[in-house]
Structure formats: C-alpha cells, structure tokens
Amino acid sequence: MGVGIDLVEIDRVEQALERRPGLAARLFTEAERQYAEGKARPGQHLAARFAAKEAVAKALQLEAGWSMRDVEVLADGGPPRIRLHGDVASHAAARGVGEVSVSLTHSRGTAGAVAMTEPAT
C-alpha cells in the first residue's frame, strides 16, 4: 500500500488559472471542470482536485512526466473517487494496485487531499 498527502494554497491555484486560460484544460478533465464550474468558488474545488492528483502521484510513487489528466477525481453524489487513465493506470496495475481511495478537504485558504492505494484482489 501507498499513502500520499498534498496541501495547496487556493489563491495560488486561482491566480495560475486566471493567468493561463488553457491551464485548466491541461490539468483537469472536462468532468472535473464542469463540476467546479457549478460551485460558488470553482477555484476552491479545482485546488482540492489538484491536491488529490498530487497525493495520488505520491501514493503511486509516480516519476516525473505523468499527465495530471490521467488521474481523475469523480464526484457523482457520493464521496469523491479516483479513476486512473493511460500511463498512470498502467503504472498502478504493474504495481499491483487495485484501487485508489481519496479524501479531500478545503478551508478558505487551503485545499488538501490524502490518497491511499489498495492492492488488487
């Protein structure tokens, strides 16, 4: 099993997204962006997803060069879930990872996430 944690400043994420209009599309899937757009402060929710992606990368011990869009945070009414795609999914399978669990949190200024891998059965 692997565990990862990450904490980000929401303002920094919001400022980066404002300065670079294409950044959100590079970092987040369409579903993640749509979810955040439906919230009062979209940057807060995107920051939490950014932290989740970083926490997952740490839990999976990913090397540089992985795509953030290959780690997707799903929000379908229940607790957030992780879906892996592409090279990240292949890496996880090769390590014997069956599932990745995540917990997200945010305050006014920071967003954080903890990720834990679970072995394949």
C-alpha positions, -999 to +999 in steps of 0.1 A: +000+000+000+010+036-006-001+068+010+002+103-003-008+137+010-008+172-005-018+207+005-021+237-018-030+274-014-063+280-032-053+316-041-022+304-060-043+279-080-069+305-088-043+330-099-025+305-121-058+296-137-066+333-144-031+340-159-031+309-181-066+303-197-056+269-211-041+256-179-074+242-166-078+221-197-043+207-193-047+198-157-083+188-153-108+166-172-139+180-187-160+164-159-138+179-132-140+214-148-178+211-151-182+200-115-161+230-103-180+255-126-212+246-108-198+258-075-197+293-059-159+293-059-147+270-087-110+275-079-115+261-044-128+228-059-101+227-086-075+233-060-088+203-040-086+182-072-051+194-079-041+183-043-058+150-049-038+144-081-005+152-063-015+130-034-023+101-058+011+106-075+029+103-042+009+072-032+017+056-065+053+068-064+050+083-099+081+097-116+082+130-134+064+132-167+029+118-158-002+136-170-025+151-144-054+143-166-046+106-161-058+110-125-095+120-124-115+129-093-150+117-098-178+134-079-211+117-085-231+125-054-212+103-030-177+106-016-150+115-042-135+086-061-104+083-083-103+069-118-069+063-134-063+066-171-034+060-196+001+056-183-009+062-147-034+033-148-007+011-164+018+021-137-008+013-109-016-021-124+021-030-127+025-022-090-005-044-081-028-015-072-065-023-075-080+009-062-070+044-050-091+060-023-090+097-017-102+122+009-105+159+001-108+190+023-106+227+020-108+259+041-109+295+028-072+295+021-060+259+016-071+227+000-058+193+008-060+156+000-049+123+012-047+093-011-042+056-003-037+027-027-053-006-021-039-039-035-057-057-063-077-087-052 
